[in-house]
Amino acid sequence: MIIFNSYSCELYNHIIHNFLEMEVFKEDNDIGDVIEQIVPKYLYREQYHKCKTTLEEIFLWTGDSFYHSMHTFHERVLYGFICYMSDLEEEIDEADFRRIYFDETTHRMVAIESRKRYEELKADFEEDDFTFEEYEQSFYDPHCYEDELFEDEDFLLIDQLYNNWLCGNSKIEEIMGINLDYYFDLLPLDIQERYKTKHITLVGEVEGLLKYINDRVHYGSLYKLFWEKDVPVNENRVQLILENIMDAYFFNQEVDITREAVLANGKVDFKLYKSHEENEKVLIEVKMAKSAKLKSGYEKQLMDYIQSANYKIGFYLIACFSDEEIEKSKRFIEENVYTDTYCLYLNISILDLRKRRSSSTL
């Protein structure tokens, strides 16, 4: 399941999974034809395999029960696919669109979710502002999905952002709180080569590290390091394990890692920066989902560290060991999206460290 900034997250995952199954992954469908229509031509031409893998990941993620976080490439591919479905909805009869792409399970989920959300929201609006039927209809219209599935659509500005950066103009980045590094993978390959020689991409490398950890936890046995005799390890042990993984992952990449770095207002769990690149630094703070300081650690502690050290980028990692902690963290993410333009990039990520059943017991 992909974590969207929406109260109807489960429903949207189910809808997207069905869309993909019908339009992309049904037998005899040509995935290449769809990819060509949903991404810019340069991505289709230069990174077709990555587009295909990303689309497959979105399909698999929306169909399982683990919480997955999208990265830039996922956002761009999913956005293009939603636009593709919106265009398709305009081309065929509304009744046919519902019949083809929405199964009985979806209809039941829409009815339940619509009633629940309508009752919650109507107290905040005048009675005539919108009807239950209008709210229910929004779940059947792909044109209404953008606000629910994407916090922003900055990735659509990638060409303008890069061109301005090349001309020495970073005003848009500063005003909108955008970090071009985050969209590095969306640049044409020749520009990636030019850009990375002049500008560091540590954000993308940290994103890659987190994806690596999640993959090894989900599909390997890494989770075992975070448990001792069926009891989760403490926060200090989590940080120690992460430190060793970082050391190995960033070996020989000129990434300096400082644990419990002393800043003006205390000690941050990790400070990362590339040698001789003063402007590119990342702070990482780790908290247990069960911690009573989960909210203050994000709203005050990490932001204090960022401001006192003049950093622009931070990662807040929430370690979860149970289904209840995953649900708690998901709600926390929904309610705590940081939008202050001081910080160019502040990401909350879930470390899903729940125990996995071995394949021999399935």
C-alpha positions as CSV (number, residue, x, y, z in Angstrom):
1,M,0.0,0.0,0.0
2,I,1.4,3.4,-1.0
3,I,1.1,6.1,1.7
4,F,-0.8,9.0,0.3
5,N,-1.6,12.2,2.2
6,S,-5.3,11.2,2.2
7,Y,-7.8,9.9,4.7
8,S,-9.0,7.5,1.9
9,C,-5.6,5.9,1.4
10,E,-6.8,2.3,1.2
11,L,-9.5,3.1,-1.2
12,Y,-7.2,5.0,-3.6
13,N,-4.7,2.1,-3.5
14,H,-7.4,-0.3,-4.5
15,I,-8.7,1.9,-7.3
16,I,-5.2,2.5,-8.8
17,H,-4.4,-1.2,-8.5
18,N,-7.5,-2.0,-10.5
19,F,-6.7,0.7,-13.1
20,L,-3.2,-0.7,-13.6
21,E,-4.5,-4.3,-13.8
22,M,-7.0,-3.5,-16.5
23,E,-5.0,-1.0,-18.6
24,V,-1.4,-2.2,-18.2
25,F,-0.9,-5.7,-16.7
26,K,-3.8,-7.5,-18.2
27,E,-2.7,-10.3,-20.6
28,D,-1.9,-9.1,-24.1
29,N,-1.6,-5.4,-23.0
30,D,1.5,-3.6,-24.2
31,I,3.1,-1.9,-21.3
32,G,5.3,0.1,-23.6
33,D,2.4,1.8,-25.3
34,V,1.1,3.0,-21.9
35,I,4.6,4.2,-20.8
36,E,5.0,6.2,-24.0
37,Q,1.8,8.1,-23.2
38,I,2.4,8.8,-19.5
39,V,5.9,10.1,-19.3
40,P,7.8,12.8,-21.2
41,K,9.5,11.6,-24.4
42,Y,13.0,11.9,-23.0
43,L,12.2,9.6,-20.1
44,Y,10.6,7.1,-22.4
45,R,13.7,7.3,-24.7
46,E,16.4,7.3,-22.1
47,Q,15.0,5.5,-19.1
48,Y,12.4,3.1,-20.4
49,H,13.5,0.2,-18.2
50,K,13.3,2.4,-15.1
51,C,9.8,3.6,-16.1
52,K,8.7,0.0,-16.6
53,T,10.1,-1.1,-13.2
54,T,8.5,1.9,-11.5
55,L,5.1,1.1,-13.0
56,E,5.5,-2.5,-11.9
57,E,6.4,-1.4,-8.3
58,I,3.4,0.9,-8.1
59,F,1.2,-2.0,-9.2
60,L,2.7,-4.4,-6.6
61,W,2.7,-1.8,-3.8
62,T,-0.9,-0.8,-4.3
63,G,-1.8,-4.5,-4.0
64,D,0.0,-5.5,-0.8
65,S,-0.4,-4.6,2.9
66,F,3.0,-3.1,3.6
67,Y,3.3,0.7,3.6
68,H,5.5,2.0,0.8
69,S,6.7,5.6,0.2
70,M,6.9,6.9,-3.3
71,H,10.0,8.7,-4.6
72,T,10.2,11.2,-7.3
73,F,10.1,8.8,-10.2
74,H,7.1,7.0,-8.8
75,E,5.3,10.3,-8.4
76,R,6.0,11.3,-12.0
77,V,4.9,8.0,-13.4
78,L,1.8,7.7,-11.3
79,Y,0.8,11.3,-12.1
80,G,1.1,10.5,-15.8
81,F,-1.0,7.4,-15.4
82,I,-3.7,9.2,-13.6
83,C,-3.8,11.8,-16.4
84,Y,-4.0,8.9,-18.8
85,M,-7.0,7.5,-17.0
86,S,-8.6,10.9,-16.8
87,D,-8.3,11.2,-20.6
88,L,-9.8,7.7,-21.0
89,E,-12.7,8.6,-18.8
90,E,-13.5,11.5,-21.1
91,E,-13.5,9.3,-24.2
92,I,-16.0,6.7,-23.1
93,D,-19.5,6.7,-21.6
94,E,-19.5,7.4,-17.8
95,A,-21.5,4.3,-17.1
96,D,-19.2,2.1,-19.2
97,F,-16.1,3.6,-17.4
98,R,-17.6,2.6,-14.0
99,R,-18.5,-0.8,-15.2
100,I,-15.1,-1.6,-16.7
101,Y,-12.8,-0.1,-14.1
102,F,-14.7,-0.3,-10.8
103,D,-15.5,-3.8,-9.4
104,E,-18.0,-4.6,-6.7
105,T,-15.4,-4.4,-3.9
106,T,-14.6,-0.8,-5.1
107,H,-18.3,0.1,-5.0
108,R,-18.6,-1.1,-1.5
109,M,-15.5,0.7,-0.4
110,V,-16.6,3.9,-2.1
111,A,-20.0,3.8,-0.4
112,I,-18.5,3.2,3.1
113,E,-15.8,5.8,2.7
114,S,-18.1,8.4,1.1
115,R,-20.5,8.2,4.0
116,K,-17.8,8.3,6.6
117,R,-16.0,11.3,5.1
118,Y,-19.2,13.1,4.2
119,E,-20.4,13.0,7.8
120,E,-17.0,14.2,9.1
121,L,-16.8,17.1,6.6
122,K,-20.4,18.4,6.4
123,A,-20.1,20.0,9.9
124,D,-17.4,22.3,8.4
125,F,-19.5,23.4,5.4
126,E,-22.9,25.0,4.7
127,E,-25.6,22.4,3.9
128,D,-25.8,23.4,0.2
129,D,-22.1,23.5,-0.5
130,F,-22.0,19.9,-1.7
131,T,-24.1,16.9,-1.5
132,F,-23.3,13.3,-0.6
133,E,-23.8,12.2,-4.2
134,E,-21.3,14.8,-5.4
135,Y,-18.8,13.6,-2.8
136,E,-19.3,10.0,-3.8
137,Q,-19.0,10.8,-7.4
138,S,-15.5,12.3,-6.8
139,F,-14.1,8.8,-6.1
140,Y,-15.2,7.7,-9.6
141,D,-13.6,10.6,-11.4
142,P,-9.8,10.4,-11.9
143,H,-9.8,14.2,-12.5
144,C,-10.4,14.5,-8.7
145,Y,-7.4,12.3,-7.6
146,E,-4.5,14.8,-7.9
147,D,-5.2,16.6,-4.7
148,E,-5.5,13.4,-2.8
149,L,-2.5,11.5,-4.2
150,F,0.1,14.3,-4.5
151,E,1.2,16.8,-1.9
152,D,2.4,19.0,-4.8
153,E,3.3,18.7,-8.5
154,D,6.7,20.4,-8.4
155,F,8.0,17.6,-10.6
156,L,6.2,19.2,-13.5
157,L,8.5,22.2,-13.2
158,I,11.7,20.2,-13.6
159,D,12.7,21.8,-16.9
160,Q,12.1,25.3,-15.7
161,L,13.9,24.7,-12.4
162,Y,17.0,23.3,-14.2
163,N,17.1,26.0,-16.8
164,N,16.9,28.7,-14.1
165,W,19.6,27.0,-12.1
166,L,21.9,26.8,-15.1
167,C,21.4,30.6,-15.5
168,G,22.2,31.2,-11.8
169,N,18.6,31.9,-10.8
170,S,17.3,29.9,-7.8
171,K,14.4,32.2,-6.8
172,I,11.7,29.7,-7.7
173,E,13.5,27.0,-5.6
174,E,13.7,29.4,-2.6
175,I,10.2,30.8,-2.9
176,M,8.5,27.5,-3.3
177,G,10.8,25.5,-1.0
178,I,11.9,23.2,-3.8
179,N,15.2,21.3,-3.8
180,L,16.3,20.4,-7.4
181,D,18.4,17.6,-6.0
182,Y,15.2,15.7,-5.1
183,Y,14.2,15.6,-8.8
184,F,17.7,14.6,-10.0
185,D,16.4,11.2,-11.4
186,L,14.0,13.1,-13.7
187,L,16.6,15.0,-15.5
188,P,17.8,13.9,-19.0
189,L,20.9,11.6,-18.7
190,D,23.3,14.1,-20.3
191,I,22.2,16.8,-17.9
192,Q,22.5,14.4,-14.9
193,E,26.1,14.0,-15.8
194,R,26.7,17.7,-16.0
195,Y,24.6,18.6,-13.0
196,K,26.1,16.1,-10.6
197,T,29.7,17.3,-11.3
198,K,28.6,20.8,-10.1
199,H,26.0,20.0,-7.5
200,I,25.8,17.3,-5.0
201,T,22.9,14.9,-4.9
202,L,23.0,13.7,-1.3
203,V,19.2,13.8,-0.9
204,G,18.8,11.2,-3.7
205,E,21.6,9.1,-2.2
206,V,19.9,9.1,1.2
207,E,16.6,8.2,-0.5
208,G,18.4,5.3,-2.1
209,L,19.8,4.2,1.2
210,L,16.3,4.1,2.8
211,K,14.9,2.2,-0.2
212,Y,17.8,-0.3,0.2
213,I,17.0,-0.8,3.9
214,N,13.3,-1.3,3.2
215,D,14.0,-3.8,0.5
216,R,16.4,-5.8,2.7
217,V,13.9,-5.8,5.5
218,H,10.9,-6.8,3.3
219,Y,12.6,-9.3,1.1
220,G,15.6,-10.3,3.1
221,S,16.5,-11.0,6.8
222,L,17.7,-7.6,7.8
223,Y,14.7,-7.3,10.2
224,K,16.3,-9.9,12.5
225,L,18.9,-7.4,13.6
226,F,16.2,-5.3,15.1
227,W,14.7,-8.0,17.3
228,E,16.1,-10.0,20.3
229,K,14.1,-13.0,21.5
230,D,10.9,-11.6,20.0
231,V,11.5,-8.2,21.7
232,P,12.2,-5.1,19.6
233,V,15.6,-3.5,20.3
234,N,15.8,0.0,21.8
235,E,16.3,3.2,20.0
236,N,20.0,3.4,20.7
237,R,20.4,-0.1,19.0
238,V,18.4,1.0,16.0
239,Q,20.7,4.0,15.6
240,L,23.8,1.8,15.9
241,I,22.5,-0.6,13.3
242,L,21.7,2.2,10.9
243,E,25.1,3.7,11.5
244,N,26.8,0.5,10.3
245,I,24.5,0.2,7.3
246,M,25.3,3.8,6.3
247,D,29.1,3.2,6.7
248,A,28.8,0.2,4.3
249,Y,26.4,1.8,1.9
250,F,28.4,5.0,1.5
251,F,31.8,3.4,1.6
252,N,34.3,5.2,-0.7
253,Q,31.7,7.8,-1.7
254,E,33.2,10.7,0.2
255,V,30.2,10.9,2.5
256,D,31.1,11.8,6.1
257,I,28.7,10.4,8.7
258,T,28.7,11.8,12.2
259,R,26.5,10.1,14.8
260,E,25.1,12.2,17.7
261,A,26.6,15.4,16.2
262,V,26.6,18.3,18.6
263,L,24.6,21.3,17.3
264,A,23.6,24.5,19.0
265,N,20.5,23.0,20.6
266,G,21.6,19.5,21.3
267,K,22.7,16.3,19.5
268,V,21.2,15.2,16.2
269,D,21.3,11.4,15.6
270,F,23.1,11.7,12.3
271,K,24.8,14.4,10.2
272,L,25.8,13.6,6.7
273,Y,27.7,15.7,4.2
274,K,30.0,15.2,1.3
275,S,33.6,16.2,1.7
276,H,34.4,19.7,0.4
277,E,30.8,20.5,-0.3
278,E,29.7,22.9,2.5
279,N,26.2,23.6,1.0
280,E,25.1,20.0,0.8
281,K,24.3,18.6,4.2
282,V,21.6,16.3,5.6
283,L,20.4,15.7,9.1
284,I,18.7,12.5,10.2
285,E,16.7,12.1,13.4
286,V,15.4,8.6,14.4
287,K,12.4,8.1,16.8
288,M,10.6,5.1,17.9
289,A,6.9,5.1,17.0
290,K,6.0,4.4,20.6
291,S,8.0,7.4,21.9
292,A,6.1,10.0,23.8
293,K,8.3,12.6,22.0
294,L,7.4,11.6,18.5
295,K,5.6,14.8,17.7
296,S,8.0,17.2,19.5
297,G,10.9,15.4,18.0
298,Y,9.7,16.4,14.5
299,E,8.1,19.8,15.2
300,K,10.7,21.2,17.5
301,Q,13.8,19.0,17.9
302,L,14.6,18.3,14.2
303,M,13.6,21.8,13.1
304,D,15.7,23.4,15.8
305,Y,18.7,21.4,14.6
306,I,18.1,22.4,11.0
307,Q,17.8,26.1,11.8
308,S,20.7,26.3,14.3
309,A,23.0,24.5,11.9
310,N,21.7,26.4,8.8
311,Y,20.8,23.1,7.1
312,K,18.0,22.9,4.5
313,I,17.4,19.1,4.4
314,G,16.3,16.7,7.1
315,F,14.9,13.1,7.3
316,Y,12.7,12.0,10.2
317,L,12.7,8.3,10.5
318,I,10.0,6.5,12.6
319,A,10.9,3.0,13.7
320,C,7.8,0.7,13.8
321,F,7.6,-2.8,15.1
322,S,3.9,-3.6,15.0
323,D,0.8,-3.1,13.0
324,E,-0.5,-0.6,15.6
325,E,2.7,1.5,15.3
326,I,2.5,1.5,11.5
327,E,-1.0,2.9,11.8
328,K,0.0,5.5,14.3
329,S,2.9,6.6,12.1
330,K,0.8,6.8,9.0
331,R,-1.7,9.0,10.9
332,F,1.2,11.1,12.1
333,I,2.5,11.6,8.5
334,E,-1.0,12.6,7.3
335,E,-1.2,15.2,10.1
336,N,2.3,16.6,10.0
337,V,3.3,17.7,6.5
338,Y,5.9,20.4,7.0
339,T,5.4,23.3,4.6
340,D,7.7,26.1,5.9
341,T,9.7,27.4,3.0
342,Y,12.8,27.7,5.3
343,C,13.4,24.0,4.9
344,L,13.8,22.9,1.2
345,Y,13.2,19.2,2.0
346,L,12.0,17.6,5.1
347,N,10.8,14.0,4.7
348,I,9.1,11.7,7.3
349,S,9.8,8.0,6.5
350,I,8.6,4.9,8.2
351,L,11.1,2.2,9.0
352,D,8.9,-0.9,8.9
353,L,10.8,-3.3,11.1
354,R,8.0,-5.7,11.8
355,K,8.9,-9.4,12.0
356,R,8.5,-11.3,8.8
357,R,7.3,-14.9,8.4
358,S,9.9,-17.0,6.7
359,S,8.9,-18.6,3.3
360,S,9.1,-22.0,4.9
361,T,6.2,-21.2,7.2
362,L,3.9,-19.7,4.6
